């Protein structure tokens, strides 16, 4: 018996006892997805709080006696008096190429029924944006495939370009077209073994859906799958049915997923659709937390909410990963009012905006971009040389056309020069009309703009220019591969290329029936 006792004592002596200290509190009040806790004396701001049943929350309000926690899971099982404890860690999400082709929730958990996510890295949801020194100038293009944008409002890798407009003006379509175009460019440069051509940098996409109807999100996924773009895309979904905390976290989770590419020498594009609903979710959380309300009942730090999110998009230098994260935030306006609180905030944070107008949309000008008040602060630095050559004067010509068109309504006595300007303007408007989900390659865009600019469609009625442009595009893609390759790889348009282009357009005109 004594030997058994000795053995037991020896085994006990071997055990290393370690005290685990946990800060524990209890729920004092719970309502509207927010819990108020007492007893958590050592809690950190933004720390993960664990509740019974595997439910987590984030500490957002640190008061003298209580802590305000927004609940990320299902709060229906929680009740007053339940225990809650600190975890000592901040919220993180899985990142990496294992997320490509997947649909995840705001916490990075899969919701597409395709099994677990393959990821060996976690990135914090909240992270300080790169400072001034780690950044590089933005001078590489993001081809959206939309002629009006690539020619007049070019977007660069690492830029933040706002898409703003009323509901149902085609904001999401512009973003989805960009994702599809990037996927098509990636596919174009992919070798048979699955790797990319030397020197080519693929662009991966993240689409964050905030507060949208689930049917709309499903339609977007279907469009991306049909175009073969999901292979290079991750969708972060926080639909309207989700609690406000998940809608608040979703864009930050998406930004963390994008930062993985930026810090590992790759390029990524992130779409926030849309930040108006994100601000509404944050307002809801803040009011339930009893934070003081400001203009339009938004809390005082709503500007900081969006600035700290969008500043994470950048192009960084070699020491910091040599990658880029480009952001396309979307804002919905009411009756075209860009002077409301959230629109003015986001306009001041971003590097330009693409303004979509209801009147243009109803007139059949789609994409309904108002070129007059749309701007890119990066400008032609993010354009290929050939596009700079043909598109340099286009924005000015269209602005002049709109001015003259307004005066032309008052009288019919117009001189020949004014008539010529109006005629060219009509053709330009028709040229930039483009159906959804049909992005155009940059070399094709250059050829089409050059053709209209040099009056090769002057003898075609303005109303038939859209059909003529479509016909010419098909002709060039089908018959003039070598010419398009020269435009794509040759940098600028040389005399030799323009002579070939002229010859190709003249050949096409013989086959085109207006």
Secondary structure, DSSP 8 states (H G I E B T S, - for coil): -HHHHHHHHHHHHHS--------EEEEEEEETTEEEEES-TT--TTEEEEEGGG-EEEEEEE-SSEEEEEE-S-GGG--TT-EEEEEEEE-EEEESGGGTT-EE-TTS-B-SSS------EEEESS-----STTB----SEE--S-HHHHHHS-EETT-B-EEEESTTSSHHHHHHHHHHHHHHHHHHTB-TTS-B-TT---EEEEEEEES--HHHHHHHHHHHHHTT-GGGEEEEEE-TTS-HHHHHHHHHHHHHHHHHHHTTT-EEEEEEETHHHHHHHHHHHHHHTT--B-GGG-BTTHHHHHHHHHTT--BB-GGGTS-EEEEEEEEE-STT-TTSHHHHHHHHHSSEEEEE-HHHHHTT-SS-B-TTT-EESSGGGGS-HHHHHHHTTHHHHHHHHHHHHHHHTT-S---HHHHHHHHHHHHHHHHT---TT----HHHHHHHHHHHHTTTTTTS-GGGHHHHHHHHHHHHHHH-HHHHHHHHHSSS--HHHHHHHHHHHHHHHHH---
